[in-house]
Each structure stands twice: as structure tokens, then as C-alpha cells.
Amino acid sequence: MSSTIKPSISLIIRSKNEQVTIAHLFRVIAAQTLKAQEVLLIDNDSSDNTKNIAKQLGARIINIPADQFTHPYSCNLAVSK
């Protein structure tokens, strides 16, 4: 008897005003063989429609105000969620 272990995948995306490219990114993610169980969008206070598009496509949104955003902080915050 063989067993297959399915990995649990959380995908973390950092963004800032990516409304032009975010839908394409989600299409590429959906086409992957291994599916993410969750997608977290760590947003750097976008002023465009990035967060709304990502939310409609199933992402959980975490907003970080621009004056608090650093790459290490955004990654650590996402992993803690």
C-alpha cells in the first residue's frame, strides 16, 4: 500500500500598487501542479485596486502602512499569521 503525502503550502505575496499584474500572477498560481492552501497578500499600503483584486481572487489581505513596511517585517508578519 502506498501513501501520498500532500504538502501544505502557504503562499506569501508582497505588493505595492500591482493592479496591472496581480490577476496574471493569480492565473499562474492557479496553474501550478501543487496548489496553495492559502494565499496571503502582504500589501504596502497600495493606493490602487491591488487589494480588492487579490481579495476577489481568494487572497487573505494584510495591509502594512508604508511608514512601517520593511521586507523582513512583512515576511515575519506573514509567517506569524
VOGU-3710 file (C-alpha; in Angstrom, 3 decimals, decimal comma):
1> msstikpsis> 0,000/0,000/0,000  1,465/3,345/-0,990  0,598/6,621/0,602  0,970/10,041/-0,879  1,673/12,954/1,386  0,278/16,240/0,131  2,328/19,202/1,284  0,559/22,115/2,910  1,516/25,285/1,048  1,008/28,874/2,119
11> liirskneqv> 1,933/31,428/-0,498  3,112/34,872/0,610  2,965/37,735/-1,882  4,290/41,206/-1,119  2,724/44,006/-3,124  2,553/47,743/-3,712  0,259/49,074/-6,460  0,256/45,887/-8,560  -3,274/46,070/-10,024  -1,889/45,726/-13,560
21> tiahlfrvia> -0,117/42,402/-12,845  -1,867/40,802/-9,852  -4,590/38,965/-11,809  -1,968/37,419/-14,108  0,012/36,286/-11,055  -3,079/34,542/-9,660  -3,670/32,786/-13,019  -0,089/31,489/-12,914  -0,536/30,373/-9,306  -3,754/28,527/-10,202
31> aqtlkaqevl> -1,949/26,668/-12,999  0,657/25,179/-10,646  0,647/21,443/-10,010  0,935/21,855/-6,244  -1,898/24,051/-5,038  -1,542/26,582/-2,243  -3,967/26,078/0,632  -3,815/29,789/1,346  -2,533/32,939/-0,316  -1,535/35,859/1,874
41> lidndssdnt> -1,109/39,235/0,223  1,112/41,476/2,337  0,353/44,890/0,940  2,467/48,007/1,333  -0,469/50,428/1,548  -1,399/50,262/-2,151  -3,397/53,207/-3,446  -4,743/51,342/-6,487  -7,076/48,338/-6,735  -4,477/45,667/-5,846
51> kniakqlgar> -6,069/44,602/-2,551  -9,601/44,386/-3,976  -8,485/42,286/-6,947  -6,469/39,923/-4,750  -9,346/39,556/-2,283  -11,773/38,711/-5,120  -9,280/36,061/-6,254  -9,206/34,450/-2,803  -6,241/36,026/-1,041  -6,238/36,989/2,592
61> iinipadqft> -5,079/40,600/2,802  -2,718/42,023/5,388  -2,033/45,730/4,979  1,125/47,328/6,332  1,227/51,130/6,329  4,020/52,451/4,100  5,889/54,024/7,012  6,070/50,625/8,784  6,853/48,422/5,775  10,182/46,629/5,514
71> hpyscnlavs> 10,848/43,370/3,684  11,904/41,460/6,825  8,898/42,753/8,802  6,463/41,823/6,030  7,815/38,272/5,808  7,838/37,786/9,577  4,297/39,134/9,861  3,041/36,793/7,147  4,658/33,742/8,713  3,130/34,614/12,089
81> k> -0,389/34,622/10,590
//
